[in-house]
Amino acid sequence: MSALTPNPHRARMHGPIPAVVPPTDVPPQGSPLRDGRAPLRHCPACGGERQLVRRSDGSGVGFRLFCSGCNSAKQKAYRAAHPGFSTTKNRRWQCANPEKRRAHQAVCRALRSGTLTKGPCATCGTTKRVEAHHEDYARPLVVTWFCRRHHLARHREIAAETAAATHQKLYRETRGSAHV
């Protein structure tokens, strides 16, 4: 199927194929903005206007999928349907772990600036969905890259090591006081 031939399954998935009409709200070539304002597109949910925004990942400029009102409503509905998702819970963790938060932010800033680049998983070598693991939060840019699976496994190992060390310490303390 060529790029000009319409997909016969598209109408079933997305509704009827619209007539080809040149867009009137597209800015001139080479300029994402027109007259100092962002060009407008229409929200698929309510038909309202949505604006051109700068993407947070720094990859350029693009349109939000929904207008801000519909986006806000979708977020509220998601949070209501998923009670484990909580900005309050996140904020509480951030306040309880300022050193970890600073380290995470330092890695994000370094990745954005290009100072740090993601590497393959230290265990399996994959490059998909790798995450930074800090052995020492005091050195925020010294990280080991793990895929999600092996990152969780590493944290389980650390938890087991910590539990064993705590158990040994308690055993020594109770054993020592019994002989005194």
C-alpha positions in Angstrom: 0.0 0.0 0.0 1.5 3.3 -1.0 1.5 6.4 1.1 -1.2 8.0 -1.1 -3.6 5.0 -0.9 -5.9 5.3 2.1 -5.9 2.5 4.6 -9.3 0.7 4.3 -9.2 -0.2 8.0 -8.8 3.5 9.0 -12.5 4.3 8.7 -13.4 1.5 11.1 -10.8 2.7 13.6 -10.9 6.5 13.3 -14.2 7.3 11.5 -14.6 8.4 7.8 -11.6 9.6 6.0 -11.8 13.4 5.7 -11.5 15.2 2.4 -8.0 16.6 1.8 -8.3 20.2 2.7 -5.2 22.4 3.2 -5.0 23.4 6.8 -5.7 27.0 7.5 -4.3 27.2 11.0 -0.8 25.9 10.2 1.9 28.5 10.6 4.2 29.5 7.7 7.0 27.1 6.8 9.9 27.3 9.2 8.1 29.2 11.9 6.2 27.3 14.7 4.5 30.5 15.8 2.5 33.0 13.9 1.9 36.6 15.1 3.5 35.7 18.4 0.7 33.2 19.2 0.7 29.5 18.9 -1.4 28.1 16.0 -4.6 26.4 17.1 -5.8 22.9 16.5 -8.9 21.3 17.8 -9.3 18.9 20.7 -10.7 15.5 19.7 -12.8 15.2 22.8 -14.6 18.6 23.0 -13.7 20.3 19.8 -12.1 23.1 21.8 -8.8 24.7 20.8 -5.5 23.3 21.9 -2.2 25.1 21.5 1.3 24.4 20.4 3.6 23.8 23.3 7.3 23.1 23.9 7.8 19.4 24.8 9.3 18.8 28.2 11.9 16.4 26.9 13.4 19.2 24.8 12.7 17.4 21.5 11.0 20.5 20.0 7.6 21.9 19.6 4.3 20.0 19.2 0.6 20.0 19.9 -0.9 18.6 23.0 -3.3 15.8 22.3 -6.2 17.4 24.3 -7.0 20.9 25.3 -6.0 21.8 28.9 -9.6 21.4 30.2 -10.0 17.8 28.8 -6.5 16.9 29.8 -7.2 18.0 33.4 -10.4 16.0 33.4 -8.7 12.9 32.1 -6.0 13.2 34.8 -8.6 13.5 37.5 -10.5 10.5 36.2 -7.3 8.5 36.0 -6.4 9.4 39.6 -9.9 8.5 40.8 -9.7 5.1 39.0 -6.2 4.4 40.3 -6.0 5.2 44.0 -2.4 4.2 44.2 -1.4 7.1 42.0 -0.9 10.0 44.2 0.9 13.3 43.9 0.7 13.6 47.7 2.4 10.3 48.1 5.1 11.4 45.8 5.6 14.7 47.5 5.8 12.9 50.9 8.5 10.6 49.5 10.4 13.6 48.1 10.3 15.4 51.5 11.4 12.2 53.3 14.3 11.5 50.9 15.9 14.8 49.9 19.3 13.3 49.1 17.8 10.7 46.7 15.6 13.4 45.1 18.7 15.6 44.5 20.5 12.6 43.0 17.6 11.8 40.7 17.3 15.4 39.6 21.1 15.6 38.9 20.9 12.6 36.6 17.9 14.1 34.8 19.7 17.4 34.3 22.9 15.6 33.1 20.9 13.5 30.6 19.2 16.6 29.3 22.4 18.5 28.9 24.3 15.6 27.4 26.8 15.4 30.2 25.6 11.8 31.0 24.4 9.3 28.5 22.4 6.1 29.1 24.3 2.9 28.8 23.2 -0.7 28.4 22.0 -2.8 31.3 25.0 -3.9 33.4 23.4 -7.4 33.7 21.8 -8.3 30.4 23.1 -5.6 28.0 19.8 -4.4 26.7 19.4 -0.7 25.9 15.6 -0.6 26.2 14.1 1.2 29.3 17.4 1.4 31.2 17.3 3.2 34.5 20.1 4.8 36.6 20.9 3.0 39.9 22.8 4.9 42.6 24.9 2.8 45.0 25.9 6.1 46.8 23.5 9.1 46.7 26.3 11.4 47.8 27.9 10.9 44.3 24.8 11.6 42.1 26.4 11.1 38.7 28.1 7.8 39.5 25.4 5.4 38.4 25.0 1.9 37.1 22.6 1.4 34.3 20.0 -1.4 34.7 16.9 -2.4 32.8 13.8 -2.3 35.0 13.9 -6.0 35.7 17.5 -6.1 36.9 17.1 -2.7 38.7 14.4 -4.2 40.9 16.5 -7.3 41.4 19.4 -5.2 42.6 17.2 -3.4 45.1 16.0 -6.8 46.4 19.6 -7.8 46.8 20.4 -4.6 48.8 17.3 -5.2 51.0 18.4 -8.7 51.7 22.0 -7.6 52.5 20.6 -4.9 54.8 18.3 -7.3 56.6 21.1 -9.8 57.1 23.4 -7.1 58.5 20.7 -5.9 60.9 20.0 -9.4 62.0 23.7 -10.1 62.7 24.0 -6.8 64.6 21.0 -7.6 66.8 22.2 -11.2 67.4 25.6 -9.9 68.5 24.0 -7.3 70.8 21.6 -9.8 72.5 24.3 -12.5 72.7 26.8 -10.1 74.2 24.3 -8.9 76.9 23.4 -12.4 77.9 27.0 -13.3 78.7 27.7 -10.1 80.7 
